[in-house]
Amino acid sequence: MDTPHLLAKIKRPVLLFVGTKDKVVKGLLKKLEKLPVSGNLTVEVMEGADHFFRDLYAEDLVDRAVEFIRK
């Protein structure tokens, strides 16, 4: 079960958040770099955020998600 490889099969636009301090899904950015480029995938890297995007990261995540949905 390697979720990043499923991203290419999704036909709708996908917004993926990656926290640079994520200890649950380690190496996600490196895995994403190896995947074929997809125009449907938008990756938002949140510097300092962990897997759960606690505190102010959650607010930033929501703001970015709302912008993505409104496009």
LUMMAR-98907 format. One record per residue (C-alpha): z, x, y. Coordinates in nm, 4 decimals. Example, Ala and Ser with C-alpha at 12.3 -4.5 7.8 and 13.67 -1.06 7.14 Angstrom:
! residues 2
       zz       xx       yy
   0.7800   1.2300  -0.4500
   0.7140   1.3670  -0.1060
END
This chain:
! residues 71
       zz       xx       yy
   0.0000   0.0000   0.0000
  -0.1317   0.1937   0.2935
  -0.1621  -0.0510   0.5797
  -0.3624   0.1738   0.8168
  -0.6566   0.1681   0.5754
  -0.6643  -0.2113   0.5931
  -0.7226  -0.2061   0.9689
  -1.0962  -0.1419   0.9327
  -1.1335  -0.4646   0.7351
  -0.9915  -0.6825   1.0121
  -1.2690  -0.8443   1.2147
  -1.0565  -0.9614   1.5070
  -0.9200  -0.7352   1.7815
  -0.6024  -0.5566   1.6716
  -0.3343  -0.4085   1.8943
  -0.1200  -0.1491   1.7180
   0.1916  -0.0019   1.8732
   0.3072   0.3425   1.7634
   0.6446   0.4846   1.8625
   0.6511   0.8638   1.8787
   1.0091   0.8690   1.7434
   0.9340   0.6352   1.4505
   1.1172   0.7608   1.1397
   1.0176   0.4626   0.9230
   0.6396   0.5110   0.9313
   0.6121   0.8856   0.9687
   0.2789   1.0420   1.0608
   0.1094   0.7167   1.1585
  -0.0913   0.8734   1.4402
  -0.2272   1.1405   1.2050
  -0.3248   0.8722   0.9525
  -0.5025   0.6750   1.2229
  -0.7005   0.9825   1.3317
  -0.8501   1.0073   0.9810
  -0.9764   0.6485   0.9802
  -1.3274   0.5502   1.0885
  -1.3502   0.4522   1.4534
  -1.3324   0.0774   1.4990
  -1.4082  -0.1043   1.8213
  -1.1594  -0.3717   1.7165
  -0.8551  -0.1419   1.7141
  -0.6499  -0.0601   2.0212
  -0.3639   0.1837   1.9702
  -0.0801   0.1946   2.2213
   0.1384   0.5036   2.1850
   0.4855   0.4537   2.3247
   0.6425   0.7890   2.3993
   1.0054   0.8022   2.2864
   1.0086   0.4641   2.1092
   1.1335   0.4317   1.7540
   1.0129   0.1906   1.4842
   1.1922  -0.1072   1.6379
   1.1012  -0.0517   2.0077
   1.4551  -0.1180   2.1264
   1.5784  -0.1373   2.4838
   1.3204  -0.0918   2.7595
   1.0485  -0.0126   2.5067
   1.0497  -0.3771   2.3999
   0.9779  -0.4860   2.7556
   0.6893  -0.2393   2.7840
   0.5558  -0.3551   2.4475
   0.5566  -0.7190   2.5594
   0.3843  -0.6343   2.8885
   0.1088  -0.4446   2.7068
   0.0708  -0.7175   2.4451
   0.0315  -0.9851   2.7131
  -0.2391  -0.7773   2.8851
  -0.4200  -0.7372   2.5517
  -0.4057  -1.1091   2.4741
  -0.5352  -1.2057   2.8177
  -0.8496  -0.9912   2.7804
END
